[in-house]
Amino acid sequence: MKNKNIIYSILALGLAAGLTACMTEREEKEEHKEKEAKLEAQAKISRAEAEKIALAKAPGGTIKEGEIENEKGKLIWSFDITMPGTKDIKEVNVDAITGEVISVETETPEKEAKEKKEKD
C-alpha cells in the first residue's frame, strides 16, 4: 500500500513538472512573438521587401526561415536560404531600416546546428 502511494506521488509530480514545462515553452514562444512584433513595428523595410533583397543575393534559393532581430545595435532581417544542389545554407542579413545587405555568409549544416544549439 505504501509503495503504491509513493509510485502515485512520483507519477503525479512528474506529470505536474511536464505540464509546467509545456506552459513555460508556450509562454516563451508568445514572448518571442511579442518581441518580434515590436521590432517589426520599428522596421522601415517590410519582411516581404527584405525577402526580395535577400533572394537577390542568393539566386535560385528558397527562404527556409527568417526573423527580425537586433544585432550589434542594428535592426536586421536575417534569412536562412537553402540553395539547390547543396546542403549549405546562405545566411543573408538585411538592414531593416535602409534595406542595405549587411552580410552574406555560407553556413554548413554543422555550423547551422551549432548556432541553433547556442540559441536554445
N, C-alpha and C positions, 0 to 999 in steps of 0.2 A: 504494500500500500504506500509506504513512504517513497519507494523507488518510483512508483507511478507519478506521485505528486512532484517529485524532483524533475522527472522527464517532462511532464506537462509544463512546469515552470520554465524549464530551459527552452522548450519549443515556443512558449508564449513570448519570452524575451527575444528570441531570435526573430520571430515574426514582427514584433514591435520595432526592432532595430532595422529590419528590412524595409518596413513601411516608412520609417523616418528617413532612411537613405533615399528612397524614391521621392519623397516630398522635397528633400533638400536638392536633389538633382533637378526636379521640376522648377523649384524656386530659382536655381542658378540659371536655368535656361530663360526664364522670364526676365531676370535681372539683365542678362546679356542682351535680350531683345530690346529692353527699355534703353540700355546704354547705346545700342546701335541706332535706335530711333532718334536719340538726342544728337548723336554725331551726324546722322543723315540730315537733320534739320539745319546743321551748320554748313553743310556742303553746298557749293555753288554749282558743282558738276553732278548731275544725276547718276545713278547707278548705270542706267542704260547708256548714257553718253560715255561713261568711264569704260564700260564693257567694249564699246566700239573702238575706243582709243587703244585699249589693251590688246584686242584681237588684231589690230593693225600691226602690232609688234610681234604677233605670232600667227602669221598667215596659215590658214587651214586648221587652226587649233579650235578646241572646244573648251569653254569655261567649265571647269569641274566644280569650283566653289569660289566665292568671293565674299569680302566683308569690308566694312569701313572701320578704320581704327586710327588712333593717334600713335604715330611712331616717330620718335626723335623730335617731338614738338611739331610735327606736321600731320594734318588731317589727310589721310590717304585711303584710296580704294586699293585693295590688294586682291589680285585674282590668281588662282592656280589654273593653268591652262594645259590640257592634255594635247599632245601632238601626235599625229598619225605616224605609225612606224617606230615608235619609241615608248618606253615606259617612263621616261623622264618627264618632269613637269616644268613648265616655264612659268615662273612667278613674275607677274608684271604689276608694279606699283604705280598708281596714277594719283597725282596731287588732286584732292577733292575740291580745291579752291580754284586752281588755274587750269587744270586739265593736262598739265605737263607730265610726261612719263618720267618718273623719278629713278626707277631701276627696272632692269630685266635680268633675271637670273634663271639658270637652268639647274633644277634640283633632281638628284637621283632618287629613286624610291626609298633608299636607306636614309638619305638626308631628310626627306619628307616625313618619314616615320619618326625620326629623332625629334624634329620640330614639334610634331603632334604630341609626342610623349612629354616634351618640356612644357607645352601649353596646359596639358591636363595636370 
